[in-house]
Amino acid sequence: MESPIIDYFLSLIKINSESRNEEAIALQLEKDLKMLGGKVQIDRANEKTGGNIGNVYAYFPGNIIKDPILFCAHMDTVPPGNNIKPKISADRITSDGTTILGSDDKSGIAQIIWAIRVIKENKIEHAPIEVLFTISEEIGLLGAKYLDYSLLKSKLGYALDSHTTCEIVVAAPSQIDMKYTIHGKEAHAGVNPAKGLNVIKIAADAISKMPSGSIDKETTCNIGIIKGGKATNIVPNLIIIEAEARSHNQNTLHELVDSMSNILRDTVKKYKVGDFQAKVDIEIEESYEAFHFKHDSPVVQLAIQTNNNLGIPAKISIGGGGSDANIFNKKGLSVAVIGTGMRKVHTLDEYILISDLELGAKWVEEVIKIYSKN
């Protein structure tokens, strides 16, 4: 913990932590949080996520009597995220181009840890602080979903998990995941193809009629995975289609999902050979619910004041993706999302500006000071 934030961030980047494999970074963060005086616990959420360790929680008692303020970031990264070799070039940090960088969300982790380090080293009086580093965020917000919520005492906080530095994300959509399994009839493709029902053809027929992309200003949907077929000489009898839909409008979201499902149902009815009728199994799962803060809500006003104190324009935005904050707000906490400076995430071109990494830590430090005084 003697190094500047850049070195600390680089040390985190080098730890492998793809989803469900967060043990190494969790144990390192446990040590770092304890060194700063935190009371650290690791829950057992991994027993439900299939990972190798749970969420890391830390409590820092304050010398100002007040409810704690919560800071959250997730420990897992998307693939390819193993054996990352970070590089510093000019004003930024990148990978060597063969992997992601992992600033999503290790930039948030570094900024939280470093801000608390500054607060502690300078003996700045502060309200109690809660820190939560979650597992398996990238594969469905699983750590937040299975968190032991008896640990949390905060009513207000921030998830550091967005792009533009110090941007205040006040809303995020709901998401529904769809899995469609189409059953056809297998046959030899060269000898008697007419005796089969080709599920790839059925799927193509249905997908050609389904909405995709931007539906309106609040709503998107995407068909992301198609799996089926065994060989070119076999008429395929099973195909799986996986899709998602997101919207800030709950009614629109459910109407969209119903429409996509009905298209599948209607399409398979057209396909029959002999006594065999094609069919589709439909699985619908609500991944997370939307949240939306008004600008005058305490969590937004505190963030705006922090930006003002730092001389940063208070950019307020509405997000298009989900984060742990969706789950926290559903649980009754008030958690907005703050940008850390991560850019081009989930790609081999991912990078973060050094100035953004440092500014994010100053933002966390400043919001702790303001919250503690007010």
C-alpha positions as CSV (number, residue, x, y, z in Angstrom):
1,M,0.0,0.0,0.0
2,E,3.1,2.3,-0.2
3,S,2.8,2.9,-4.0
4,P,0.8,5.6,-5.7
5,I,-2.6,4.8,-7.1
6,I,-1.2,3.9,-10.5
7,D,1.0,1.2,-9.1
8,Y,-1.8,-0.1,-6.9
9,F,-4.2,-0.2,-9.9
10,L,-1.6,-2.1,-11.9
11,S,-1.1,-4.6,-9.1
12,L,-4.9,-5.3,-9.2
13,I,-4.9,-5.6,-13.0
14,K,-2.3,-8.4,-12.9
15,I,-4.5,-10.6,-10.6
16,N,-6.7,-13.1,-12.6
17,S,-10.3,-12.6,-11.7
18,E,-12.7,-13.6,-14.4
19,S,-16.2,-14.3,-13.2
20,R,-16.5,-17.1,-10.7
21,N,-12.7,-17.0,-10.2
22,E,-12.3,-14.0,-7.9
23,E,-10.6,-15.7,-5.0
24,A,-7.1,-14.3,-5.5
25,I,-8.2,-10.7,-5.8
26,A,-10.7,-11.1,-2.9
27,L,-8.0,-12.3,-0.6
28,Q,-5.7,-9.5,-1.6
29,L,-8.4,-6.9,-1.0
30,E,-9.2,-8.5,2.3
31,K,-5.5,-7.8,3.4
32,D,-5.6,-4.3,2.0
33,L,-8.8,-3.3,3.7
34,K,-7.6,-4.8,7.0
35,M,-4.4,-2.8,6.7
36,L,-6.5,0.4,6.5
37,G,-8.4,-0.6,9.7
38,G,-11.5,-2.1,8.1
39,K,-13.4,-4.9,9.8
40,V,-13.6,-7.3,6.9
41,Q,-16.0,-10.2,6.2
42,I,-16.4,-12.5,3.2
43,D,-19.9,-13.8,2.7
44,R,-20.9,-17.2,1.2
45,A,-22.7,-15.9,-1.9
46,N,-20.4,-18.1,-4.0
47,E,-22.3,-21.1,-2.8
48,K,-25.2,-19.9,-5.0
49,T,-23.1,-18.5,-7.8
50,G,-20.8,-21.4,-8.4
51,G,-17.7,-19.2,-7.7
52,N,-14.7,-19.9,-5.6
53,I,-15.2,-17.1,-3.0
54,G,-17.9,-14.7,-1.8
55,N,-18.4,-10.9,-1.7
56,V,-15.9,-8.9,0.3
57,Y,-17.4,-6.5,2.8
58,A,-15.5,-4.0,5.0
59,Y,-16.7,-1.6,7.7
60,F,-14.7,1.4,8.8
61,P,-16.0,2.9,12.1
62,G,-16.2,6.7,11.9
63,N,-15.6,9.4,14.5
64,I,-18.7,11.2,13.4
65,I,-22.0,9.7,14.6
66,K,-24.0,9.1,11.4
67,D,-25.3,6.3,9.2
68,P,-22.4,4.8,7.0
69,I,-21.9,5.7,3.4
70,L,-21.5,2.8,1.0
71,F,-19.0,2.3,-1.8
72,C,-19.2,-0.6,-4.2
73,A,-17.3,-2.1,-7.1
74,H,-17.2,-5.6,-8.6
75,M,-14.1,-7.8,-8.6
76,D,-14.8,-9.9,-11.6
77,T,-13.8,-9.2,-15.2
78,V,-15.0,-10.5,-18.6
79,P,-12.8,-12.8,-20.7
80,P,-10.2,-12.6,-22.0
81,G,-9.1,-11.4,-18.6
82,N,-6.3,-13.7,-17.5
83,N,-2.6,-12.9,-17.5
84,I,-3.2,-9.3,-18.3
85,K,0.0,-7.3,-19.1
86,P,-0.8,-3.6,-18.4
87,K,1.2,-1.0,-20.2
88,I,1.6,2.7,-19.5
89,S,1.9,4.8,-22.6
90,A,1.9,8.6,-22.5
91,D,-1.3,9.6,-20.7
92,R,-3.0,6.2,-20.4
93,I,-3.0,2.6,-19.2
94,T,-3.8,-0.2,-21.7
95,S,-3.2,-3.9,-21.9
96,D,-0.8,-5.4,-24.4
97,G,-3.7,-5.9,-26.8
98,T,-4.1,-9.6,-26.3
99,T,-6.6,-9.2,-23.4
100,I,-9.0,-6.7,-21.9
101,L,-7.4,-4.3,-19.4
102,G,-9.8,-4.9,-16.5
103,S,-10.5,-1.3,-15.6
104,D,-14.1,-2.5,-15.5
105,D,-14.2,-2.6,-12.5
106,K,-10.7,-2.5,-11.0
107,S,-10.5,1.2,-11.5
108,G,-13.5,1.5,-9.1
109,I,-11.8,-0.8,-6.6
110,A,-8.5,1.2,-6.8
111,Q,-10.3,4.6,-6.4
112,I,-12.3,3.4,-3.4
113,I,-9.2,1.9,-1.6
114,W,-7.0,4.9,-2.4
115,A,-9.5,7.4,-1.2
116,I,-9.9,5.6,2.1
117,R,-6.1,5.4,2.4
118,V,-5.8,9.2,2.0
119,I,-8.6,9.8,4.6
120,K,-6.9,7.5,7.1
121,E,-3.3,8.7,6.5
122,N,-4.4,12.3,7.0
123,K,-6.5,11.5,10.0
124,I,-9.5,13.2,8.5
125,E,-12.7,12.8,10.6
126,H,-15.3,10.9,8.8
127,A,-18.7,9.1,9.1
128,P,-18.6,5.3,9.1
129,I,-17.8,3.9,5.7
130,E,-19.0,0.6,4.2
131,V,-17.1,-1.0,1.3
132,L,-18.5,-3.9,-0.8
133,F,-16.6,-5.6,-3.5
134,T,-18.9,-8.1,-5.3
135,I,-18.4,-11.3,-7.3
136,S,-19.9,-12.3,-10.7
137,E,-21.4,-9.0,-11.6
138,E,-20.5,-9.5,-15.3
139,I,-22.6,-12.6,-15.5
140,G,-25.9,-11.4,-14.1
141,L,-25.1,-9.2,-11.0
142,L,-25.0,-12.5,-9.1
143,G,-22.9,-11.3,-6.1
144,A,-25.3,-8.5,-5.4
145,K,-28.3,-10.8,-5.8
146,Y,-27.0,-13.3,-3.3
147,L,-25.3,-10.9,-0.9
148,D,-26.0,-11.3,2.8
149,Y,-27.8,-8.0,3.2
150,S,-27.7,-8.2,7.0
151,L,-24.1,-6.9,6.6
152,L,-25.2,-3.5,5.3
153,K,-26.1,-0.6,7.5
154,S,-25.9,2.1,4.9
155,K,-29.0,3.8,3.4
156,L,-27.1,5.7,0.7
157,G,-24.0,5.0,-1.5
158,Y,-22.3,4.8,-4.9
159,A,-21.4,2.0,-7.2
160,L,-18.2,3.0,-9.1
161,D,-19.0,1.2,-12.3
162,S,-19.5,3.5,-15.3
163,H,-17.5,5.3,-18.0
164,T,-17.1,9.1,-18.0
165,T,-15.2,10.1,-14.9
166,C,-17.4,11.5,-12.1
167,E,-20.5,11.2,-14.3
168,I,-23.6,10.6,-12.2
169,V,-25.8,7.9,-13.5
170,V,-29.3,8.4,-12.0
171,A,-31.3,5.7,-13.9
172,A,-30.8,2.3,-15.4
173,P,-33.2,0.0,-17.3
174,S,-34.9,-3.3,-16.4
175,Q,-33.6,-6.4,-18.2
176,I,-35.4,-9.6,-19.1
177,D,-33.5,-12.6,-20.5
178,M,-35.2,-15.1,-22.9
179,K,-34.2,-18.6,-23.8
180,Y,-36.0,-20.3,-26.7
181,T,-35.5,-24.0,-27.3
182,I,-37.0,-25.1,-30.7
183,H,-37.6,-28.9,-31.2
184,G,-37.7,-30.2,-34.7
185,K,-37.3,-33.7,-36.3
186,E,-34.0,-35.3,-37.1
187,A,-33.4,-37.0,-40.5
188,H,-30.6,-37.9,-42.9
189,A,-29.8,-34.7,-44.9
190,G,-28.8,-36.7,-48.0
191,V,-31.2,-39.6,-48.0
192,N,-34.5,-38.4,-46.7
193,P,-34.4,-34.7,-45.7
194,A,-38.2,-34.3,-46.3
195,K,-38.8,-36.5,-43.3
196,G,-37.1,-34.0,-41.0
197,L,-38.0,-30.6,-39.6
198,N,-34.9,-28.3,-39.8
199,V,-34.9,-26.1,-36.6
200,I,-32.3,-23.8,-38.0
201,K,-34.7,-22.9,-40.8
202,I,-37.6,-22.5,-38.3
203,A,-35.4,-20.2,-36.1
204,A,-34.4,-18.1,-39.2
205,D,-38.0,-17.7,-40.1
206,A,-38.9,-16.5,-36.6
207,I,-35.9,-14.3,-36.1
208,S,-36.5,-12.5,-39.4
209,K,-39.8,-11.3,-37.9
210,M,-38.6,-10.4,-34.5
211,P,-37.6,-6.8,-33.4
212,S,-34.0,-6.1,-32.8
213,G,-31.7,-3.2,-31.8
214,S,-33.2,0.1,-30.6
215,I,-36.9,-0.2,-30.3
216,D,-37.5,3.3,-28.9
217,K,-35.6,5.9,-26.8
218,E,-36.0,3.7,-23.7
219,T,-35.9,0.2,-25.1
220,T,-33.5,-2.2,-26.8
221,C,-33.4,-5.9,-27.5
222,N,-30.8,-8.3,-28.9
223,I,-30.6,-11.9,-30.0
224,G,-27.1,-12.8,-28.9
225,I,-26.6,-16.5,-28.9
226,I,-27.8,-19.3,-31.3
227,K,-26.7,-22.9,-30.7
228,G,-27.8,-25.9,-32.7
229,G,-26.9,-28.6,-35.2
230,K,-24.6,-31.6,-35.1
231,A,-23.3,-32.1,-38.6
232,T,-24.1,-31.0,-42.2
233,N,-25.5,-34.4,-43.1
234,I,-28.1,-34.3,-40.3
235,V,-31.3,-32.3,-40.4
236,P,-31.0,-30.5,-37.0
237,N,-33.7,-31.2,-34.4
238,L,-32.7,-28.8,-31.6
239,I,-31.7,-25.2,-31.5
240,I,-31.4,-22.8,-28.6
241,I,-31.8,-19.0,-29.0
242,E,-30.8,-16.7,-26.2
243,A,-31.8,-13.0,-26.2
244,E,-32.3,-10.1,-23.9
245,A,-34.5,-7.0,-23.8
246,R,-34.0,-3.8,-21.7
247,S,-36.2,-0.8,-21.1
248,H,-36.8,2.0,-18.6
249,N,-40.5,1.4,-19.2
250,Q,-41.7,-1.7,-17.5
251,N,-44.9,-2.0,-19.6
252,T,-43.0,-1.6,-22.9
253,L,-40.5,-4.2,-21.8
254,H,-43.1,-6.9,-21.1
255,E,-45.0,-6.1,-24.3
256,L,-41.7,-6.5,-26.3
257,V,-40.9,-9.8,-24.6
258,D,-44.4,-11.1,-25.2
259,S,-44.2,-10.1,-28.8
260,M,-40.9,-12.0,-29.4
261,S,-42.3,-15.1,-27.6
262,N,-45.5,-15.0,-29.6
263,I,-43.6,-14.8,-32.8
264,L,-41.8,-18.0,-31.9
265,R,-45.0,-19.7,-30.9
266,D,-46.8,-18.7,-34.1
267,T,-43.8,-19.7,-36.3
268,V,-43.3,-23.2,-35.0
269,K,-47.0,-23.9,-35.5
270,K,-46.4,-23.7,-39.3
271,Y,-43.9,-26.6,-39.2
272,K,-45.2,-30.1,-39.2
273,V,-44.1,-33.4,-40.9
274,G,-46.4,-36.4,-40.6
275,D,-47.7,-36.6,-37.0
276,F,-44.7,-34.6,-35.7
277,Q,-45.4,-30.9,-34.8
278,A,-42.4,-28.6,-34.1
279,K,-42.6,-26.9,-30.7
280,V,-40.8,-24.3,-28.7
281,D,-39.9,-24.2,-25.0
282,I,-39.8,-20.7,-23.6
283,E,-37.9,-19.6,-20.5
284,I,-38.2,-16.0,-19.3
285,E,-36.1,-14.5,-16.5
286,E,-36.2,-11.0,-15.1
287,S,-32.6,-10.2,-14.5
288,Y,-33.0,-6.9,-12.7
289,E,-35.4,-4.0,-12.3
290,A,-35.0,-0.4,-13.3
291,F,-34.2,2.5,-11.0
292,H,-34.6,6.2,-11.5
293,F,-33.5,9.0,-9.0
294,K,-35.0,12.5,-9.2
295,H,-32.4,15.2,-9.3
296,D,-33.3,16.5,-5.9
297,S,-32.8,13.2,-4.2
298,P,-30.1,13.2,-1.5
299,V,-27.8,10.7,-3.3
300,V,-27.8,12.8,-6.5
301,Q,-27.5,16.2,-4.6
302,L,-24.5,14.8,-2.7
303,A,-22.8,13.7,-5.9
304,I,-23.5,17.1,-7.6
305,Q,-22.0,19.0,-4.6
306,T,-18.9,16.8,-4.8
307,N,-18.5,17.6,-8.5
308,N,-18.9,21.3,-7.7
309,N,-16.3,21.2,-5.0
310,L,-13.8,19.6,-7.4
311,G,-14.7,22.0,-10.2
312,I,-16.1,19.3,-12.4
313,P,-19.3,19.9,-14.4
314,A,-22.1,17.8,-12.9
315,K,-22.9,15.5,-15.8
316,I,-26.1,13.6,-15.1
317,S,-27.0,10.7,-17.3
318,I,-29.4,7.8,-17.8
319,G,-27.7,4.5,-18.3
320,G,-28.4,1.8,-20.8
321,G,-27.0,-1.1,-18.8
322,G,-27.5,-2.8,-15.5
323,S,-25.1,-2.8,-12.5
324,D,-25.1,-3.9,-8.9
325,A,-26.9,-0.6,-8.2
326,N,-30.1,-2.1,-9.8
327,I,-30.1,-4.8,-7.1
328,F,-29.2,-2.5,-4.2
329,N,-32.0,-0.1,-5.1
330,K,-34.5,-2.9,-5.4
331,K,-33.4,-3.9,-1.8
332,G,-34.3,-0.4,-0.6
333,L,-30.9,1.3,-0.6
334,S,-30.3,4.5,-2.5
335,V,-27.3,3.8,-4.7
336,A,-26.3,5.9,-7.8
337,V,-23.6,4.9,-10.3
338,I,-20.5,7.0,-10.7
339,G,-18.1,6.9,-13.7
340,T,-14.5,5.9,-13.1
341,G,-12.9,6.7,-16.5
342,M,-13.0,3.2,-17.9
343,R,-13.1,3.3,-21.7
344,K,-13.8,0.8,-24.5
345,V,-14.5,-1.8,-21.9
346,H,-15.1,-5.5,-22.8
347,T,-12.7,-5.0,-25.8
348,L,-9.0,-5.5,-26.4
349,D,-8.8,-1.7,-26.9
350,E,-9.8,-0.9,-23.4
351,Y,-7.9,1.9,-21.6
352,I,-8.1,4.4,-18.8
353,L,-6.5,7.8,-18.6
354,I,-4.1,8.2,-15.7
355,S,-5.7,11.6,-14.9
356,D,-9.1,9.9,-14.7
357,L,-7.9,7.2,-12.4
358,E,-6.5,9.8,-10.0
359,L,-9.6,12.1,-10.3
360,G,-11.9,9.2,-9.4
361,A,-10.1,8.6,-6.2
362,K,-10.3,12.3,-5.3
363,W,-14.0,12.2,-6.0
364,V,-14.5,9.4,-3.5
365,E,-12.4,11.2,-0.9
366,E,-14.4,14.4,-1.4
367,V,-17.8,12.8,-1.2
368,I,-16.8,11.1,2.1
369,K,-15.8,14.5,3.5
370,I,-19.0,16.3,2.4
371,Y,-21.2,13.4,3.6
372,S,-19.4,13.4,6.9
373,K,-19.9,17.2,7.5
374,N,-23.5,17.6,6.3
